[in-house]
Amino acid sequence: MPREGFVKSAQRTLEVLELFAGSHRAATVAEVARDLGYPQSSTSILLADLARLGYLEQDAASRAYRPTLRVMLLGGWMQDRLIGESSLLRRMETLRTRHDVTVLIGMQAGARVRYILTLRRPAAGQHMRAGMTRAIGRAAVGKALLTLKSDAEAQRILRRANAEEAEAARRIDVATVIENLRQGRARGWVESGGAVVPGQNVLAMPLPPLPDHPRLAIGLGTTEAEVARRRDSLVAALREVCAALQREAGRRAPDQPGGKP
């Protein structure tokens, strides 16, 4: 693509995000195209691409798009610096430094989980980054999201994941994962146990629901040996941050999104 094409695409991407920032509501392809004066065909492609990258989410019933938390996290470091210490990003950074772990936040992307935030611990490699996807039945963050679903719905997603997996050796045993999910619902957390990266383990649980946003899950990762040694404290850290976010949500309700006057 010529340089002018890249600039035009970048400009349109930013204009779409700014449109949502100003309207504070979801919008269909036709509405975005009308408000920004774009051709509807290229608007449809752009919004679908942004959804695949995890920046937008499309409602299955209305077909309208809305931004996800990943958009906010792009400027989270500035929010921390300019506004204070109560942001989600600051909480995640505190988890990383206090417990020397990699912090992951993800949401479902079809039969996979997409990481919208990755804060790597200093000793971690480069195998995890924001925007990447993992098999939903292998990654702890993905399994945490599956615990929010019925067994029947989780089975459908896991079978789809297997159907999309080109390597037979990477396909999961659905019955085993379903049993893992049942155990996870009972205790409130799940783990990857080296199923994604050998020698590494992630403990995860669902985050409290956010208004008008797909469900998210949080994971804390380090070596399998470290998780075995510190499992109780890491689970306690997950529960603590989820409880704190739940309290904040309670203080904001019922006057969402601004909170109590």
N, C-alpha and C positions, 0 to 999 in steps of 0.2 A: 504494500500500500504506500502511495506517495506520502511525503511528510504532511502535506495539507490534509490528507485523509485522516491521519492519526490525530492531528490537531482538532479537526472537526469532531471526531469521535470522542476525544477527551472533553471537548467543550460541551457536547450534548450530554455526556454522562454527568458532568457537574451541574448542568442546568436541570436535569431530571431530579437530582438530589436536592437542589435548591428549591425546586417546585414543591417537593414534599415538605421541606422545612418551612415553607411559607404557608402551605394549605392546611397542614396538620390533619390530613385525612388520606385515605386510600384513593387510588385513581385507576381507571381502566386504561387500556392502550388508547382507545379513542379519545378519552379525556386528556391524556398527556399530549397526544398528537395535536389536539385542538388548542390547548393552552400554550404550547410551545411552538406551534406552527411547523411541526415536522410531518413528513410523509408517514402515513399510518403503518406501512409495511416495514420501514426501517425502525420505527418506534417499537413495533412488536418484537423485532429481533434484539434491539438494545435492552428492553426491559427483561426479556427472557434470559439474555446473557448475564445481566446484573443479578437476576434471581439464581442462576446457576452458580454464580460466584458467592452467593450468600449475603448480598447487600440488600436485596429485595425479597419479599415473600408474596406469593400469589394465592389469594383465597380461592379455594376450589369451587365454591358456589357462585360467588359474584364475579370471579375472574379479575378482580381488582388487585393491584399491587400496592404494597406499603413497605417502608424501610424496615430493616431488622436492626437489632442491637449492634451489629457489626459496623454500621455507619457511625453510630455514636462513638464507638471505641477508637475510630480513626483519630479523633481529636481528644481522646480521654486524658492524655498526658497534659494537654493544655488546660483542660477543666480542672485537673488536680492542682496545677500551678496557680491558676487564677482564681479558683473558687474555694477550694478547701479539700478536706480529706475524706469526705463522705461518699465519693463516687465509687462505682463498681470497680473501676480499674485500680483505684488505690487499694481497695480491699484485696484484690487479687495479687497485687504487688506485695502487700504485707504477708499474704500467705506464702508467696515464693521465698521471700527473704527470711521469714521467721522459721519456716520448716525445711528450707533448702530442697524444694521440689519444683517440678515443672507444673504449671497451672494451665488447664485446658478448659475452655467453654465451647460447647458445640450444640448444634441443632440438627434435626433430621433433614436429610436431602434425599428423598426417595428411599432407596434401600441402602443408603450410606449415611454416615454422620459427617457433617462439615464443621471443622473448627473455625470459629469466628474470633477466638482469642487464644494465643499461645504465648505464655511467658516461661521461657526455658530457664531451668536452674543452671548455674554457671558451668557445671561439669557435663551438662547434657550435650548431645550431638545436634546436628542440624536436621534430623529426620522429621521434626514436627514444626509446622509453621501455619499461620493463619491462612485460611482459604483452602487448605488441603482436605481431602475426604478420606475416610477409612471405612472398612466393612462394618456395618452397624452391629453385626452379631459377634464381632471380635473385639472391637474397641470398647473400653469400659464406659466412656461417655455415651456411645451408641446404645449399649445395653441398659444404661440408666434411663435413657429416653424410652426404651421398649418396656420398662417396668411400669410406665404410665398407661400402657395399652392392655387390652384383654389378651389372653393366651391366643385366641383365634386370630386377632389382628396381628399380633406379633409373629405368629406362624406364617401368615401371608407375606409379611415383609421379609422374613428370613428366607422363605422359599424364593421370593423374587431376587434377593441378594445372591442366592446360590445360582439362579438361572443366569444372572449377569456376570458371574465369576468365570473368567475364561480358563483358569487353572483349576483342574479338578482337586488338586491337593489343598487348595485354599478354601474349598467349600466347607461349610460348618455342618455339624450334626444338629439338626433342628431340635430334636427331642432333648438333647443335652442342654442346649442354650435355653430352651423353655423352662427346664428344671432350674437352671441358674437364675432365671428371671423370677421364678416363684420364691426362691431363697432370698433374692435381692429385695423383693417387695416386703418380705417378712422382717428383714433386718435393717432395711433402709439404704443399702449401698450394694454396689457390685464391683468387680475387679476384672482386669484383663488377663492377669496371670501369664504374661509373656506371649499372648496369642497374636499380638501385633508386632512387637519388637522383642525378639528373644532376649531374656535377661532383664527386661524392664517390666514393671507392673504399674498400673494406674488404678486407683480407687476412685469411684465416682458415685454421684447421686443427683437426682433432679433438683434444679433450682426452683424456688417458689415461682408461681406463674406471674408473668408481666402482662398488663392490659394490652390487648390487641397485638400480641406478639407470639410467634411459635414457641413452644416449650423449649427450655434450655436445660442443659446438664453441665455440671462442673466435675472435673477430675484433677487429682493430685498424683503426679507420677515421679517415680525414682527407680532405683534398681530393685529387683525382686528381693534381694537380701535386706535392703533397707526397709522395704514395706513389711516384710516378715518381722523385723525388729521393732518397727514403730507403728504397726497397723492401728492399734487403739488410739494413739495420739493423732494420727492422720484422719481417722474417721471422726474423732471429736472435733478436729479443725473444720472438716466439711460441715458437720452439724452446726457448729457455731456460726459459720458465715451464712448458712441457709436460714438459721433462726434470726440472725441480724437483718437480713434482707426481708424476711417475712414481717418483722416488727416495723421496718420502714414502710413496707406496703400497707400495713395496718394503719400507720399514722397518716398516710396519704388518703386512704379511703375515708368516706365515700366521695371525696371531692377530687377524684382523679381528673386530669393528671397533676394538678397543682398542689393537691394536699389540702390540709386544714387551713382556714384563714387565720 
